[in-house]
């Protein structure tokens, strides 16, 4: 019985921590590989960082999200033949800063030639608006 309660509590915790997969973020950004810089500027605003490296133009956007990290407690106890368990969350875990950075390479005509992202998958999907529709 104790093993069953423990397994159920761990399953509950795992479900609460699921983030978007990297494949989902790749799919989110895939249509942008045929976009133009103007499309991205219209969608996300002017890029705060731009550079030229070995003749290739790059633009970069970073988005952040500050959230409260939950403090999770697990309790399992028993008395005689009775076993009980519980999970509680509070906002006492402090703040967490998550970020996503999108770097785009583009040609002289402003066509996107490559797009790379790095960071927290959920922030990438939530903070960067849906792909440009052509």
C-alpha positions, 0 to 999 in steps of 0.5 A, spaced: 500 500 500 505 504 501 508 503 495 502 505 491 501 511 495 508 513 493 508 511 486 501 515 485 504 521 489 510 521 484 506 521 478 502 527 480 509 531 481 511 528 474 505 531 471 506 538 474 513 538 471 512 537 464 515 542 459 514 542 451 519 538 448 524 541 444 521 537 437 515 541 439 519 548 439 522 546 433 515 545 429 513 552 432 519 555 429 519 551 423 514 556 418 519 562 420 525 559 416 521 561 410 519 568 413 523 575 412 526 579 417 520 584 416 515 579 418 519 577 424 520 585 426 512 586 425 511 580 429 516 581 435 519 588 434 526 590 432 531 585 434 535 588 440 542 585 437 544 584 430 551 583 428 555 580 421 559 575 422 563 572 416 559 576 411 552 573 414 547 577 418 544 575 424 539 578 429 537 576 436 531 576 440 531 574 447 524 573 452 524 572 459 519 569 464 519 570 471 515 565 476 515 563 483 518 556 484 513 552 488 516 549 494 513 542 494 512 537 500 511 530 500 508 527 506 507 519 507 505 516 514 501 511 517 498 508 523 496 501 524 493 499 518 492 505 515 496 509 510 495 516 508 499 521 503 499 528 501 502 533 496 502 540 498 505 546 494 507 553 496 510 559 493 515 560 498 521 557 493 523 563 491 523 566 484 525 563 477 528 566 471 527 562 465 529 565 458 529 563 450 533 566 445 532 566 438 537 567 433 536 568 425 541 568 420 538 572 414 541 574 407 541 581 404 534 581 401 532 580 408 530 573 407 531 568 413 536 563 412 537 559 418 533 560 425 536 557 432 533 557 439 536 556 445 533 556 452 526 554 456 522 550 451 515 553 454 518 560 454 520 559 447 513 557 445 509 562 450 513 568 449 514 568 441 508 569 438 505 564 433 509 563 426 508 568 420 502 565 416 504 566 408 
